[in-house]
Structures are given as C-alpha cells and as structure tokens.
Amino acid sequence: MSLPMDVRVIELPLRHAWTISRGTSTSKRNVIVELREGNLVGRGEAAPNVRYGESAETVTAALEKLAPALDGDPRHFRLLSERIEEALPGNHAAKAALDIALHDLAGKRLGVPLYRMLGLDPSRMPITSFSIGIDDPAAMAQKVREAEPYPVLKIKLGAQSVREMFGAVRAATPKTVRVDANEAWTPDEALKHIEWLATQGVELVEQPLPAADVEGAKWLRQRSPLPLVADEALMMASDVPKLAEGYHGINVKLQKCGGIREALRIIETARSCGLKIMLGCMVETSVGIAAGAHLGPLVDWLDLDGNLLISAEPFQGHPVVDGHIRLGEGHGLGVEPRSAP
C-alpha cells in the first residue's frame, strides 16, 4: 500500500535578519510533509538551502516524484527510506522530510519516542549552542545579550571586520563561543584569523575554507591551534574518510544528507575515522529540530537552534532549558501542531 502524503509550504519569519557570509534573509520557506496511516500522522520537514540549489519549489516537485517510493509496508520504514534515496539524485531536503516523517510514524506506531526506538539515552545529550548572525559590532553585542539564557554561542563571521565583530562579542560575554565562517576565508586568512581567535577563548572553527579546497584544508589542519569542523564540505557518509585529513570534526545536518538513516551512517563512519561530531541544523521548526535532537546523545557538539531563530513557531516541540534540549516521552518525534489561540 502507498501512504497518503500531504505537503504544504510554510513561511517562517525570523526574529532578526539572518546574515552569514553568503547573504541575508528575513524569512525562510520550508515544506512540511505528513504521512497518514490510519489515525496516525508522521511529520517531516524540508528546510531547503540555496547553497545546495534547493528551494520550496524544488522540494515540492521532488516530493511528487518521490511519492511512488512510499508504496510498501510502512513498518519497513528503512526499506522505504532506501527506496527514496535511490529514486532521485540529490534533493536531500525533500528526502529528509520523507525520512523524518517515516521515523516519526514508526515511533508513533510502536508507542515510543524516537530516541528509545534507536536505543539512545537522552541524558547524554550535549548542550546546544545558539547562533548569532553577522551584523555590525554593536548589534552583534546586543544579540549576545539577548541570548543570555544560552550558555554556548556560535558566532557567524565573514571575510570582513573579523576582529571588530568578534571583539564586540567577546566584550559582551565570557561564555563558551564557537565560530562559523561559512567558507569565507582563504587558507592564509584562515590561519591568521584562527591564531587570533585562539587567544580569545574560542572552542572551535567551522568551515573556514570553501568546501572544494581539499588541499587548503589539509594545510590548515596541520597548523591550526583550534579544532576545525567541516560543514559544507560534508554531504554523505562517503565524504567522511577524505575529510579526516583536513578537519578534526564534521557537522552532520539531516537536511544536507537526506534524513535520519543517512545521518546515522555518517556518525558511524566519522567515529571509525577518529573524527568528532557536531549535529547541526538549518532554520527549521520544531519538527526538523526534534528529528536531530533524538540523535543528540550520539555526538560531541550540538547546534540545534533553528527553531529558536523564528518568530512564529507553528509546532510545540521540546523545551530548551539552560541550553539543554529536554526530550520527553511523546511518541515518535514528540512534536505536534500548536493549538490555535
């Protein structure tokens, strides 16, 4: 049998204009997928990213093409997920939405949270960071003050004014801080910036170089005083071995790799290569964030704050208390639509 599928595009206004090295946005258009089996509803989310050539329109078109892959017994959700991966090249955000929805449905069918279905202990969840986008130094310092409830921050930096921007952040807080350059630097620039950032108490630096600069990453890894984490350079598990020479860790995102099944494969591969693991996100609702959070006990660093960046959250998810995502006993993802006011 084929699972009935409902698809809708949602507009997510952001609390602040979101600027990284690639550009600025004030809202995001994501896609929510619902798979129905009797009275049960499995939900998934696609958070398309222009960096990977995706949009809400490409997602909805891909979902239409992927629908026939859902023809089968929903209890065999891993088989269905494999069919989805094989049915269409690329389109990882659309595949993630279906894979997440299949896992949510499986947990609800079994009457357990996803983390229990995976045999994981939620008490081993790392603290999540909270991200601060690029802005003028005074505005970044103000955003840091507004992020007082979160004990770990991730600061976006670009090609310009690195010391001014980060200096304003460090002057505003003594907290643990991570830096994400989103491919903005050359190897020489990266080394200079990282050597200075190491004197400012930074924990790690994410994707300092363009993803394609494999040789530059190897060169930088040999010299960097801080751990380097690959983000844009990582898509699938097959990418992991070649990254071990250029990075100390990787950032796994369900939206990049196509969902929970491939994320688990990446995590296992990274461990076998001696890499540390961050679990990150795009700007997503509590549906997508919860899917990542259930894998949280498997990783070293957590960066699941996408739902905290939007001003109108349409779902009721898991609360964040002092940086800790509190997974409850709700079945599947444990996320439901918010009640109308």
N, C-alpha and C positions, 0 to 999 in steps of 0.2 A: 504494500500500500504506500501511497505518497502522502507525506504530511502536508496539510494545508498551511500555506505561508502567507502572512500579512506583512506588508512593507510600508513604512511611512518615513518621510524626510522630516526632520525636526530642526528648527533654528535655535541655536544656543547663544544668547547674548553673553558677553564676557564682563566680568567685574571691572577690569581695566583693559585698555588697548594692549594687545599681546604682541610684543616685538622681540624677534630673535634676529640672528644675522641675516636671514633670508627675506624678512619683510614683516609687515604689521597687519593685524586683523582685529576687528572689534566683535566678531561673532563667528560661529562655526556652524556648518550644516552637516549633521550626522544622519545616519539611517538606522532606524530601529526595525528589527525583524522579530516576528512572533510565529512560532511553530505550534500548532494545536494537535493534541492527542486526547480525544475525549474532553474531559473538563480541565485538563492540564494545559498550561501555556508555558512554553520555553522561550525566553527572550535573549536576543543577542544584539550587539551594536557594532556598526561600522563607523569609524572615525577617519574618513579619507584625508589624505595629506598630499598637497600639491607636490611635495618633494618626490613622491613616488608616482606622479602622474595620475592621481586619483581625485575624484570629486563625488558629490552626492549623485550626480547623473551617471558617472561610470559605475558606481556601486549598484544603483537600481537596475541598470542594463545588465550587469554581470549576474545579479541575483535572478533575473528572468532566465538567463542561460543556464544557471546552476540548478534551477528548481528540479529538473528531471533526476538529478543525482540523489534527491531525497526519496526516491522510490525504493522502499525497502522497509524492513522491520526496524522501527525506531529504537528498539532495545539494543540493536547492533550499531550504536551511535559511532563507534570508532571506525567501523567499516564505511558508514555513510560519510564520515569526515574525510576518509581517504579518497572516496569517490569524488568528493567536492574538490579536493586538491588536484586530482588528475583531470577533472573535466574541463579546466580552463587555465591557461597560463596567467601568471601574475594575479592582479585583482585581489590582493591579500586582505584588504579591509572587508570586502564582501564575503570572502571565505571565513574571516574571523567572526563575522556576525552570525553566520550559519553554525560554525563550530561551537561558539559560545552558547547559542540557543539549544543545540543538541545536548550539550553538557548540563545546562540548566534543566532541561526537560528530563534528563536521566536522573538527576538528583531528586527532582520532584516525584518522579515515578517510584523511586526507592524510598522516599520519605527521609532523606538525609541531606545535610549541607554538602556542597561540592568538596570541601576540604576533607570531610570524613570519607567520601566516596574515593578520594585519592590517597587516603591513609595518612593525612598530614596533621600536625599538631599546631593549632593556631597560636599557642603561647610562644612559639619560636619565631613569630613574625617580627622582622626588623621595624624600627621607626621609619615612617615615611618622611621624605623631605617635602618642602613647599617651595615652589618655583617663583622667582622674581624676574620678570621680563626686562629687556633693555629699555632704558629711559634716561632722562638727564639725571645727573648725580643726586640732586635734591629730591626728585621724585622717587628714585630708587631707595633712598634712605627712608622716605615716608612709607613706601611699600613694605620695607623691612619692619618698621614699627607696627604697621597694621598686621603683620604676620607673627605677632608676639606669641600666640598660642602654639606655634610650631617650633620645636627645638632644633630642627635641622633645616637649612635653607639651600636651595640650588639657584645660583645666580647665572643668568644668561649674559654673556659678553660677546662683543663683535670685534670687528677689525680696528675700530677707533676708540680712543679715550679709555683704554683698559684700566689704567691706574686711577684715573679720576673716578670712574664709575665704581670700581671695586673698593677704592679708598673710602668712598662715601658709605658703602655698605658696611665695611669693617668698622668705621667710626660709629655706626649706629647700633652695632651688635657684637658681642663676643661669642656668639653661637657657632656651632659646627657649620661650616659652609663648604659646599661643592660648587664647581664652576663648569658650565657647559658653553663651549664656543661654537657649536653647530657648524663645524667645518670652516671657520672664518680665517684661520691663520696659515701661514707658510711654516715650514719646519724651523727656519731661523727665528721668525717671530714667535712661534710657539715656545721654543726653548727660552727665549728672553722673558716672555710673559710668565711662564711656569716657574722659572727660577725666582722671579719676584713674588709670585703668588705663594710659593713655598714659605716665604718669610712672613706671610700674612695669615698663617694658620689654616690654609685651605686643605681639605681632606683628599680630593681627587680632581682630575680634569677630564671632562667628557668630550670626545670627538674634536680635538684641537685642529686636525687637518682634514682636508677633503677626503671623502671615503675612498676615492680611487688612488690616493697617494700611498701605496703599499710600502714603497722603499723609504719614503719620508717617515712613515710611522715606525719602521724598524730602526732608523737612525735616531729618532726622537726617544724611543723607548730605552735605548742604551744610555741616554744622557739625562732623562727626566728625573728630577728629585721627587716627583709626585706620581702616584698611580694614574695610568691613562686608561680610559674606558671607551670602547668602541660602541657607537650608536648607529649612525647612518651607514657605517661600514658593514654592519651585520643585518642580514635578512633571514637566512635559513640556517639550519644546522650544518649544512655542507660548507658554509662560510667560516665556521668556527676555527678549524685547525690552522688555516692560513693567518688568522688574526693573532694567534698566540705569540708570534714573533714581534708584533708591533704594539700590542696592548697588554695590560695587566688584567683587564676585565672586559666584560661585554654588558650591553644594555638590551635586555630582551623586552620586546613590546609585542603584545598579541596582534595589534593592528598591522605591524610590519610583516610578521611571519605567517599569519593566516589562522591564528587561534591557539587554543589550549594544547591541542595534540602536538603541534609543531614546537610550541614553547617548551613543553616537557622534553622533547627530543633535543632542543638546543641546550637546555640546562644540563642534561646528562652528558652531552658532548663536551660542553665547556668544562665540567668537572674533570672529565678524563684528560683534558688538555691543561689542567692546572690553572684555569682562569677563574677569577672571582666573577660574581654575577650580580648585576643590578636588574630589577624588574621595573620598567617604566611604562609610560602611557602617552597618549595624545590628549587633547582636550576631549573628554568623554563624560557621559553621565554616569550615575552610579551603577548602571548595567555593565558597561565596559570595565569600570574601575574594580567592581566586585570580582569579575572574572579573573583579573590579575591578582587581586588580593588573596584569593583562595590558594594561589601558588606561592604566596609570600614566604611561608616557612622554609622554602627550598633555597632562598637566595641570601646574599650578604647585605645588599643595599636595596632600599625600596624608594621609588619615586612615583607614587600613585596619588597625584593631587589634581588630576584633570577636572574632576567634578567640583573641586573647591574653587576653580577659576571662573565658573559660570555663575550668572546672577539669578537664573531661574531654573533650578533643578527639578525636572519632571518626575523623578523617581525617589523613593525612600530606600536608602541603602544602609551602609554600615557606618556608625558614627566614628569620628576621629577624636581621640582624647589624648592630649599631650603628645600628638604625633603617632599614637598607636591606633591602627585600624581595628575596631572591635568586631570581629566576625561572630555572629550569633548562631542560633540553631535553626534559622529559616532554611527550608528545603531548597536544593539547587543553589543558585546564586544568593538567595535570601534577599532579593530586591523585588519591590512591587511598585506600581504607579502611585504617585501621591494622590490623596483624595482631593477632590475639588473643594475650594474654600467655601 
